[in-house]
Amino acid sequence: MNDISILTLTSYVVSIVYIIVGVPLALNWIKPNAWYGIRIHRAYQSLDAWYLINGVGGKAFILAGLISLFVTALFQTFWLAQSIVMATVMVGITSVLGIIAVLYAVVATR
């Protein structure tokens, strides 16, 4: 495998992992714990806060995974030489969506 195909495969795998991690959070299947979920101080203040923050965060994970899948397919099809740009876009999308989700959830639990 060359570098581009390894990066493309990695991008697909990471995108799918984001979706798999996000589904249980979005469906509120995860109880408060110290290992899995968005573990900020405000999330531990009540069960309602935990489920709201992690539900929004889970949806953000799913959205980031779907967008990353789309971006990976787009870059693989049209701009193979731009693999570094693809990786940067994926990290940026994930970071922005994560920050927005946490900020929204924190404001909503006030």
N, C-alpha and C positions, 0 to 999 in steps of 0.2 A: 504494500500500500504506500502511496506517496503521501506527502504532508497534507495535501488538500483533502484527500479522501479520509484521512484520520481525523482531521478537524471537523469535517462534515459529519462523520459517524458520531463523534463525540458530541457535536451540537444536537443531533437527533436524540441521542441517549439522555443528555442533560434536559432537553425539552420535555421528554416523556417522564423523566423523574420528577420534574416540577409539577406536572399534571397529576401524577400518582400521589405525590406528597400533598397536593392541594385538595384533592377530593375528600378525604376524611375530615379535613379541617372545615371545608366549605359546608359539609353535611352535618357538622357538629357532632361527629362521632368520637372525638377525642376529649376525654375528661381532663381537668386541670392536672398537670404533672410537671416534672422538672426536666423532661427530655424532649418532648415533641410538641411543637406548636410555637406560637409567638409568645415568648415568655418575657413580657415587660411587667414592671411593677403594677401598673393599672389593671392588667389582665387578671391578677390574683386577688383583686379587691372583692369580687363577687363572681358567682357562677354566670350571671347575665353578662358581665363584662368579659369574662373568659370566652364565652361562646360568641359574643359579638365581635370581639377583636380577632379571634381565630377564624370565624366565619368569613369576615371580610378579607383577612390575610389569605385564607385558602382560595377564595375566588381570585385574588390577585396572583397567587401561584399558578392557578389554572390558566388565567389570561396570559400571564408571562410565558407559560409553556406553549400555548397555542400560537402566540405571536412569534415566539422563537422558532417553532416548527415552520411557520410560514416564511420567516426571514431566511432560515436555513435553506428551504426549498428554492426560494427566489434566488439567493446568491449561488446556490449550487447550479441552477439552471442557466443563469445569465452572466454571473461575474465570478467565475471560479478563481481567478487570480486575486480577488479581493477578500481572501479568507480572513485576514486580520480584521478587516472592517466588519465582517460578519460576527466575529467573536466579540468585538467591541460593542456592536449594536445589541447583541444578546445580553451582555452584562449591563449595559445602560438601561434597556427595557426592564429587566428584572429589578434593578436598583430603584428606578423611578416608581414602578408599580408597588414595590414593597414599602417604600417611604410613604406614598400616598395612602396605601391601605392602613398602615399603622397610624398615621396622622388622623385619618378619618375616624378610625375606631376609637382613638383616644379622645377626640372631640365629642364623639357620640356617647361616650360613657361618662361624661361630666355630669 
